[in-house]
Amino acid sequence: MSKVYLIGAGPGAGDLLTLRAARILADEAEVVLADELVSAEVLSLVRSQARILKVGKRGGKASTPQAFIERLMLRYARQGRTVVRLKGGDPFMFGRGGEELLTLRAAGFEAEVVSGLTAGIAVPATLGIPVTHRGLAAGVTFVTARAGTQGSPEPDWAALAKTGTTLVIYMGLARLGEITRELLAAGLAPHTPAAVIAQGCQPEQQQVITTLVELPEAAGLPAPAIIVIGAVVSLAQADRLSGLAGLTSLDNPLRHAA
């Protein structure tokens, strides 16, 4: 009897995978459909008898069509295999896991979702940045900057600027200049602390700690990257930054404002 899992692989490092996800990969998986952002360290945990199919999807690059991925899931499920759809981060955080779940249900298959640690929380934490903090941010808003695909609307940057929450932006590296202009035009203060963290939770992680008005200067960092905008960025810890590769800026006086 077939079994389908939608598993979140976490932000990259193998030891940030959940114990449940690691057990399924090691003991049950027969076919694994893995996204490009799933690290080699995580894939090394898959049982040797399993077939791993890389169905990479990256913005701005040639990608496996979503419809084809869903057809593959159904094909192997109908063969009675234990199928794992393995996605970076969490399946339900900009991972299209909801679409895949609905496709499986429509075909008569139930899937078990195994949540993963999303990069929007884990990656800022590597620098000691909490996405919420008493007195600085009573909430956090996660948003993707990829607009206009599959009917996705453009984020309402003006509304987001007025929320008073930490903004955590996925897939926004190529639009840093535009995002900055929109948020400044909406009234967000130019000196608002901001960070761009690239290749988070990996040995090659790089980061820029800066202010909103200077945020476009980080556009040269490699993808994938997480953007964090809000007072909580002022809590970034110098000792954590010193052990990481890449460009950093800690001369921002707002860093000590908290």
N, C-alpha and C positions, 0 to 999 in steps of 0.2 A: 504494500500500500504506500502510495506516494506521500511525502511530507515536504512542505515548502516553508523555508525560513527567510524572513527579511531581517538581516543582521547588520547592525551598525558596527563598523570596525574602529570607531573612535578617531582621534585626531592624527593618528599615524604610528606612534610608538607602540610596539607589541605589548608592553606591559600596562598599557592603558585600555586594553581590550577587557571586556567583562569576563568573569570566570565562566558564565553560561555560554557566551559566544565561543570562547576557546574550547570548551568541551564539545560543542556541536561540531566545530570545524575538525577537531581531532578524532571524534568517535563516530559521527553520523554522516557527514557530508559525502555525497556521491558526485554531485555536479555543483561547481561553484562559479557563479557569474560575478566577476569582481570588477569594480570600478577602478579607474586609473589611480585614484588617490589612495587606494588600499596599498599599504607599504609591503615590501618584500618580507619584512619581519613578521607581519601578520600572516601573509600567505604561507610562510614556512610552517605555520601551525596546522595547516590543512593535512589531513590524513593522506598517506602516499598513494592509496588506491583511488583517490578522487580525481576527477577531471576538472582542471581550472581553465575557464574561458575568460579572457580579459576583454571586457566590453567597455573600454575607456570612453569617458565623456569629459571634455575640457572646453571651456569657453574660448571661442576664437580658433579652435583647431578641429581637424576632422574627427568626428565622433560617431560612435555607434548609435544609430537611430533608436529612440525609445521604443517604438513599435516593434523593432526587431528583437530587442532585449525581452520584451514581454512575450513574443512568440517563442523564444527559446525557453523561457520559464515554463510555458504551457506544454511545449513539446516534451521536455524531460519529465514534467509532472505526470503527463499522460503515459509515460513509459514506466511509471511506478517508482521513479528515482527519488531520493532525498535531495532536494534542490535547495541551495543556499544562494540568495541574492545578497552579495556582500558589498556594502556601501560605506564610503568614508564618512566619519562622524556618526550621525544618527539618521536612520532611514526616513524619519518624518520631519527633519529639519532641512528644507530645501533639497531633499534627496529624491523626491518623486515617489517615495515609498507608498504614499496614499494612492497614487494612480495605479501602482503595481498591485496593491492589495485589492482594489476594486476590479481590476482585470482578472485576477485569480478567482475572486468571488463570482464574477459573472460566468466564469467557465466551470464553476462548481467545486473549486478548490479553496480550502481555508488555509491561511498562512499564519504562522506564529511570528510575532514581531519581537526581536531581541534588541532593545534599545542600546545605543552607543553614546559615548561622551561626545557632545558636540564641540567643534572647534571654537565656537563663539564664547564658551565658558572656559574650556581647558587651555586655550592658547593665551589669552590674557593672564591667566593664573600663573603661567610660567614666569611672568615678570612681577608677580605679586599684585596684579591688578584685579580687584573684585568687580564684577559687573554691577553689583549693588553694594551700597555702604551707607550705614546710618549717618544722616547729616549731609551726605553728598548726592546720593541717588536712591530714590525710593522704588525705582523700577528700572527695567531694561527692555529695550525694543530691538528685536532681531529683524533685519531686513536684508533682502538681496537687491543688489544694484543692477542685476540683469533684467532689463525690461524689454517688452515688445516681443518676447518669444513665447510661443504657445498661448498667446492671449494674456500674458502677464502684463498688468498695468505698470506704468511708471510710478515709482514711489512718490508719495506726496511729501516732498522734502520740507515744505513750509509747515505742514502739520507736524511732522516729526520733530522739527526744531522747537516746537512749542510744547512738547510733551514733558520736558524736564527730566526725561529718563536718559540713561546711558544708551547711546546708539552703537550697536554692534552690526557692522555691515559686511556681508559676505559678497564675494565676487565683484568687488568694486575697484580693484587696483587700476584698471584701465580708464576709470571714470573719476579719478581723484579730483582733477581740476573742476569738472562739472559739479560733483557733489559739494565741493567746498564753496563754489560760487552760489549754488542754490541755498545752502545752509546760512551763508553770510547774508544773502539777500533776504532771507526769512527772519533775520534778527539775531541769530546765534552769535555770541561775542567772538571776535577774532582771536582772543587769547584763550578760548576754551581749550583745555588740554586734549591732545589727540595722539593716537598711536597707530602705526601700521606694523603688523607682525607677519612676516613671510615664512613659509615652510615651518609653521609652528609645531612644537613638540618633536622636532627632528634635530639631529646633530648640527645640521646646516642652518638652523633658524637664524633669521636676521630681523632687526626691528629698528624703527625710528620712533623716538618719543619727541613730540613737538607740540605745536599749537595748530588750531584749525586753519588759520590764515597761511601757515607754512606747510600744510599737509601735502599739497601737490609735489613738493620736493622729494617725497618718498616714492614717486611713481616708478623709479628705476629698480625697485625691489622685485625679486622674482615671484611669480605666482606659484601656488595659491597664497592668498594673504587675507588676514582678518583686519578690519579697521575698527578702532574703538574711539569714540568721541564722547567726552564728558569729564566731569570733575574727578571721577575715580581714577583716571589715568595719572593724576598727580601722585597717586600712591605707589607707582612703580618703584621697585626696590633696586638701588644701585648695585648691591652685592649679587643679585640674581643676574643683572645685565652684564656684569663683568665676566661671567663665565660663559657667555654666549657669543657666537660669532656675529659679525655684521656691524652695520652703521647704527650708532645710537647718539642721542642728544639728551643730556641730563642737566643742561644749564638753564632750564626753564624755571624761573622763580616760583611759578605756580605749583611746582612739585612739592613745595614745603607748605603750601597754603592750608592743607588739611590739619 
